[in-house]
Amino acid sequence: MDLLLWITTGFMLIGLVVLVSMKKGMERKVAFIKANVEDEENLSKAKSVIWWICGVTAWGVGALSLVGWWFNV
């Protein structure tokens, strides 16, 4: 097995573990935001949820790019 396959597999597995470990916390933050619509603390929680979504999207794009690159090589 070549190095690119190991890098791709490691990137995907580590990202998936981080994603699953943070999922419950993000669900709690979203529930808090929905329950307390007029709260000032919602802005910081909403920003962290938005950044988490952006990070997960970037991880997904990176993982798909690595898989495509591996198949191309």
Backbone as CSV, one residue per row, in Angstrom:
resi,resn,N_x,N_y,N_z,CA_x,CA_y,CA_z,C_x,C_y,C_z
1,MET,0.850,-1.184,0.000,0.000,0.000,0.000,0.892,1.242,0.000
2,ASP,0.485,2.207,-0.730,1.312,3.394,-0.834,0.968,4.421,0.246
3,LEU,1.803,5.407,0.345,1.690,6.419,1.394,0.424,7.263,1.248
4,LEU,0.031,7.570,0.018,-1.158,8.396,-0.196,-2.419,7.714,0.332
5,LEU,-2.500,6.397,0.197,-3.643,5.673,0.732,-3.681,5.768,2.253
6,TRP,-2.529,5.655,2.897,-2.477,5.759,4.359,-2.834,7.165,4.826
7,ILE,-2.379,8.163,4.118,-2.707,9.543,4.469,-4.206,9.782,4.311
8,THR,-4.776,9.299,3.209,-6.210,9.458,2.969,-7.027,8.753,4.041
9,THR,-6.674,7.517,4.334,-7.399,6.747,5.350,-7.283,7.392,6.719
10,GLY,-6.085,7.820,7.086,-5.886,8.479,8.378,-6.655,9.783,8.482
11,PHE,-6.640,10.572,7.431,-7.369,11.842,7.414,-8.863,11.613,7.599
12,MET,-9.391,10.618,6.904,-10.817,10.335,6.995,-11.196,9.780,8.367
13,LEU,-10.399,8.861,8.906,-10.729,8.269,10.199,-10.600,9.264,11.347
14,ILE,-9.538,10.038,11.353,-9.362,11.038,12.415,-10.457,12.091,12.335
15,GLY,-10.785,12.542,11.134,-11.862,13.516,10.972,-13.202,12.968,11.406
16,LEU,-13.459,11.708,11.106,-14.721,11.092,11.504,-14.829,10.962,13.016
17,VAL,-13.738,10.608,13.674,-13.737,10.507,15.133,-14.001,11.871,15.761
18,VAL,-13.362,12.907,15.251,-13.580,14.262,15.767,-15.018,14.696,15.517
19,LEU,-15.537,14.415,14.344,-16.912,14.774,14.002,-17.903,14.111,14.952
20,VAL,-17.756,12.827,15.180,-18.684,12.097,16.051,-18.553,12.567,17.494
21,SER,-17.342,12.853,17.938,-17.154,13.276,19.324,-17.745,14.662,19.596
22,MET,-17.798,15.522,18.598,-18.328,16.876,18.786,-19.814,16.992,18.464
23,LYS,-20.406,15.974,17.889,-21.780,16.041,17.409,-22.776,16.332,18.520
24,LYS,-22.683,15.638,19.641,-23.635,15.834,20.746,-23.571,17.258,21.293
25,GLY,-22.379,17.792,21.437,-22.231,19.160,21.924,-22.880,20.170,20.998
26,MET,-22.734,19.957,19.699,-23.360,20.869,18.741,-24.878,20.734,18.774
27,GLU,-25.371,19.518,18.955,-26.821,19.334,19.067,-27.368,20.069,20.287
28,ARG,-26.629,20.026,21.402,-27.051,20.741,22.606,-27.055,22.247,22.390
29,LYS,-26.039,22.746,21.687,-25.980,24.186,21.411,-27.139,24.631,20.532
30,VAL,-27.470,23.839,19.531,-28.590,24.185,18.655,-29.903,24.149,19.438
31,ALA,-30.067,23.160,20.311,-31.279,23.091,21.126,-31.377,24.297,22.053
32,PHE,-30.251,24.728,22.616,-30.232,25.902,23.487,-30.608,27.156,22.706
33,ILE,-30.083,27.281,21.499,-30.387,28.445,20.664,-31.876,28.471,20.318
34,LYS,-32.439,27.311,19.983,-33.857,27.247,19.645,-34.746,27.554,20.841
35,ALA,-34.312,27.141,22.038,-35.125,27.355,23.234,-35.051,28.801,23.725
36,ASN,-33.910,29.436,23.588,-33.696,30.797,24.085,-33.438,31.739,22.914
37,VAL,-34.480,32.119,22.241,-34.343,32.909,21.020,-33.822,34.311,21.316
38,GLU,-34.242,34.917,22.406,-33.910,36.312,22.697,-32.703,36.469,23.628
39,ASP,-31.831,35.498,23.688,-30.706,35.534,24.610,-29.450,36.055,23.895
40,GLU,-28.631,36.827,24.616,-27.395,37.363,24.046,-26.332,36.276,23.864
41,GLU,-26.395,35.236,24.657,-25.404,34.160,24.575,-25.562,33.361,23.278
42,ASN,-26.707,33.484,22.639,-26.966,32.736,21.413,-26.008,33.096,20.288
43,LEU,-25.561,34.336,20.254,-24.673,34.767,19.174,-23.365,33.978,19.181
44,SER,-22.760,33.821,20.341,-21.504,33.073,20.408,-21.724,31.595,20.126
45,LYS,-22.827,31.048,20.620,-23.124,29.642,20.350,-23.431,29.431,18.873
46,ALA,-24.150,30.366,18.266,-24.467,30.245,16.840,-23.199,30.322,15.996
47,LYS,-22.287,31.201,16.367,-21.031,31.307,15.627,-20.233,30.016,15.711
48,SER,-20.195,29.396,16.895,-19.437,28.153,17.029,-20.077,27.029,16.221
49,VAL,-21.405,26.999,16.158,-22.080,25.988,15.342,-21.806,26.222,13.864
50,ILE,-21.827,27.480,13.444,-21.552,27.795,12.039,-20.114,27.424,11.672
51,TRP,-19.162,27.719,12.545,-17.769,27.351,12.286,-17.586,25.839,12.255
52,TRP,-18.335,25.128,13.099,-18.273,23.669,13.102,-18.784,23.126,11.765
53,ILE,-19.873,23.684,11.277,-20.425,23.254,9.987,-19.427,23.547,8.862
54,CYS,-18.798,24.708,8.908,-17.785,25.041,7.898,-16.592,24.086,7.957
55,GLY,-16.176,23.757,9.164,-15.064,22.815,9.330,-15.391,21.425,8.835
56,VAL,-16.600,20.970,9.124,-17.026,19.651,8.659,-17.111,19.627,7.132
57,THR,-17.594,20.716,6.556,-17.675,20.801,5.101,-16.278,20.783,4.480
58,ALA,-15.351,21.532,5.075,-13.970,21.549,4.571,-13.325,20.174,4.705
59,TRP,-13.592,19.498,5.821,-13.070,18.142,6.003,-13.623,17.211,4.924
60,GLY,-14.908,17.313,4.629,-15.512,16.472,3.606,-14.940,16.726,2.229
61,VAL,-14.757,17.992,1.895,-14.169,18.334,0.598,-12.732,17.825,0.521
62,GLY,-11.986,17.989,1.607,-10.613,17.493,1.630,-10.538,15.980,1.504
63,ALA,-11.424,15.281,2.196,-11.434,13.822,2.116,-11.794,13.353,0.711
64,LEU,-12.807,13.979,0.117,-13.176,13.595,-1.251,-12.064,13.918,-2.241
65,SER,-11.371,15.031,-2.025,-10.260,15.379,-2.907,-9.129,14.364,-2.788
66,LEU,-8.830,13.947,-1.570,-7.782,12.938,-1.380,-8.150,11.610,-2.023
67,VAL,-9.406,11.207,-1.896,-9.848,9.959,-2.527,-9.752,10.075,-4.054
68,GLY,-10.208,11.197,-4.585,-10.095,11.403,-6.036,-8.653,11.413,-6.509
69,TRP,-7.797,12.057,-5.736,-6.373,12.095,-6.075,-5.776,10.708,-6.028
70,TRP,-6.157,9.917,-5.014,-5.626,8.562,-4.889,-6.058,7.705,-6.073
71,PHE,-7.332,7.817,-6.491,-7.781,7.044,-7.649,-7.105,7.511,-8.936
72,ASN,-6.801,8.797,-9.006,-6.145,9.336,-10.206,-4.708,8.864,-10.301
73,VAL,-4.058,8.704,-9.149,-2.659,8.247,-9.148,-2.653,6.767,-9.357
